[in-house]
Amino acid sequence: MLIGEAARRSGVSARMLRHYESLGLVRPTGRTVGGYREYSPADIRRIFHVEGLRSLGLSLRQIARALDDPGFTPAELVGDLIRKSTERLSREQELLERLRAVDAADPAGWQDVARVVELLHGLGSDSPGRRQQAVLAAAEPVAVPAELLADAVLTESDPNVAGALRWALARAGGEGVARLAAGLSATDAGVRRRAVLALAEVPGDETTAILGDALADPDPAVRRGAALALGGRGVTRAVPALVDTVVAGPNDVEAAELLGALARDPMWAGRILSALDDEFASHPTDSAVRMRLTQALAELPGTIALSALQRLARDDQRPVALLAGALAAALEDRSDERSR
């Protein structure tokens, strides 16, 4: 068949077929009497092979080698193409996310666009100081997408930068809460911990409900973060997790103070006291736990823990007995002063 028919059947232009011929990639099998190129079915198959390999991203030089070198093995070349394609897709995805961030900022002009792009570059820096500076600069009068800040805080490992990101998110009100909530479903416990810390600084019923669900998280640090945040909001659902925090530490002092505040509600005072008493029974020989529980009893309002402290003043473990005795005496003195 002549070049026009070959072009129609293969979908490759006659000009490109001439280019393939000049490179020695696809040579027509023969010529007509008039000197026109004549392509055989085998030539058409080779054209299809060339086009198929081009669709994989191979250069024409690589295609020639692949088709003409009997010793050529595709594994290494295909692996290289996969790596390059992955890198290209990553760059394209990064560009897409950057464009979405700019669009979400609803910029009024190119100056606003430049500020958002500057923030994106700053957050991508290897320097924690540069990242923190970028976040603090986001306080400029340009709308920074809260979703962008939320994504950043979920991956930020530097505590100072993370603190700045949480501050910026809190300033954004309820924006970004959905992203943070999604972080609580991550398989990485570190991401879930960062999500809880960020949610704790965002007020509102929505975040309170989300934090309540986090009390069932399998990671103790996530549960502890949720309990401390909820206790600070006066949510009594956090009481069991706060008691667990007193037992296990850290943050036992903070948890004890929150239990004391929640115990000002007469309906909960007895329950909290009973929960602490149960933990004493569960840890009869662990002096460190019993010391933390004793200190937590002293945080309860009024003298509701006085009898428990007086009983502990006779505890078999001397450090616990001494601490309980001192705390009981202090409570008795305060009670006497109020009765005068």
Residue pairs with C-beta under 8 A, 6 or more apart in sequence:
1 9
1 38
1 39
1 44
2 32
2 36
2 37
2 38
2 39
3 14
3 17
3 18
3 28
3 36
3 37
3 39
4 14
5 39
6 12
6 14
6 17
6 28
6 37
6 39
6 43
6 44
6 47
7 13
7 14
7 17
9 44
10 17
10 44
10 47
10 48
10 51
11 51
12 20
12 47
12 51
17 26
17 37
17 47
20 26
20 47
20 50
20 60
21 27
21 28
21 37
23 60
23 64
24 64
25 50
25 60
25 63
25 64
25 67
26 43
26 46
26 47
26 50
27 43
28 37
28 38
28 39
28 40
28 43
29 38
29 39
29 40
29 42
29 43
30 38
30 40
31 37
31 38
32 38
39 47
46 67
49 67
50 60
50 63
50 67
53 62
53 63
53 66
53 67
54 60
54 63
56 78
56 81
57 81
57 84
57 85
58 66
58 77
58 81
62 77
65 72
66 72
66 74
66 77
98 117
98 120
101 116
101 120
101 145
101 147
101 148
102 113
102 116
102 117
104 145
104 147
104 148
105 112
105 113
105 116
105 142
105 143
105 144
105 145
106 143
107 113
107 116
107 142
107 143
112 142
112 143
115 140
115 142
116 142
116 144
116 145
118 134
118 137
119 134
119 135
119 137
119 138
119 144
119 148
120 148
121 134
122 130
122 131
122 133
122 134
122 135
122 137
123 131
123 134
123 135
123 148
123 152
125 131
125 134
128 158
128 160
128 161
131 156
131 158
131 161
132 158
132 160
132 161
132 164
135 149
135 152
135 161
135 164
135 165
135 167
135 168
136 164
138 144
138 149
138 168
139 168
139 171
144 168
144 172
146 169
146 172
146 175
146 176
146 179
147 175
147 176
147 179
149 165
149 168
149 169
149 172
149 176
150 169
150 176
150 177
150 179
150 180
150 183
150 198
151 179
152 165
153 162
153 165
153 166
153 169
153 180
153 194
153 198
154 179
154 180
154 183
154 186
154 191
154 194
154 195
154 198
155 191
155 194
156 162
156 165
156 194
157 190
162 194
162 197
165 198
166 197
166 198
166 201
167 201
169 175
169 176
169 180
169 198
169 201
169 202
170 201
170 202
170 203
173 202
173 204
174 202
174 204
174 206
174 207
176 202
177 199
177 202
177 204
177 206
177 207
177 210
180 195
180 198
180 199
180 202
180 210
181 195
181 199
181 210
183 191
183 192
183 194
183 195
183 198
184 192
184 195
184 196
184 199
184 210
184 213
184 214
184 217
184 222
186 192
186 195
189 219
189 221
189 222
192 214
192 217
192 219
192 222
193 219
193 221
193 222
193 225
196 211
196 214
196 217
196 222
196 225
196 226
196 229
197 225
199 207
199 210
199 211
199 214
199 229
200 207
200 211
200 225
200 226
200 228
200 229
200 232
208 230
208 233
208 235
211 226
211 229
211 230
212 226
212 230
212 235
212 237
214 222
214 223
214 225
214 226
215 223
215 226
215 227
215 230
215 237
215 238
215 241
216 223
217 223
217 226
220 244
220 248
223 241
223 244
224 241
224 244
224 245
224 248
224 251
224 255
226 238
226 241
227 238
227 241
227 242
227 244
227 245
227 255
228 238
228 242
228 245
228 251
228 254
228 255
228 258
230 237
230 238
231 238
231 239
231 242
231 255
231 258
231 259
231 261
231 262
232 258
234 261
234 262
236 262
236 265
236 268
238 258
238 262
239 259
239 262
239 268
239 271
239 272
239 275
240 275
242 255
242 258
242 259
242 262
243 255
243 259
243 272
243 275
243 276
243 279
245 251
245 252
245 254
245 255
246 252
246 255
246 256
246 259
246 276
246 279
246 292
246 293
246 296
247 279
247 283
247 289
247 292
247 293
249 292
252 292
252 295
252 296
253 295
255 296
256 292
256 295
256 296
256 299
257 299
259 272
259 276
259 296
259 299
259 300
260 296
260 299
260 300
260 301
262 268
262 272
263 269
263 272
263 273
263 300
263 301
263 304
264 301
269 300
269 301
269 304
270 304
272 300
273 297
273 300
273 304
273 305
273 308
276 293
276 296
276 297
276 305
276 308
277 308
279 289
279 293
280 290
280 293
280 312
283 289
283 290
283 293
285 317
287 317
287 319
287 320
290 312
290 315
290 317
290 320
291 319
291 320
291 323
294 309
294 312
294 320
294 323
294 324
294 327
295 323
295 327
297 305
297 308
297 309
297 312
297 324
297 327
298 305
298 309
298 327
298 330
298 331
303 331
303 332
303 335
305 331
306 328
306 331
306 332
306 335
309 324
309 325
309 327
309 328
309 331
310 324
310 328
311 324
312 320
312 321
312 324
312 328
313 321
313 324
313 325
313 328
314 321
315 321
315 324
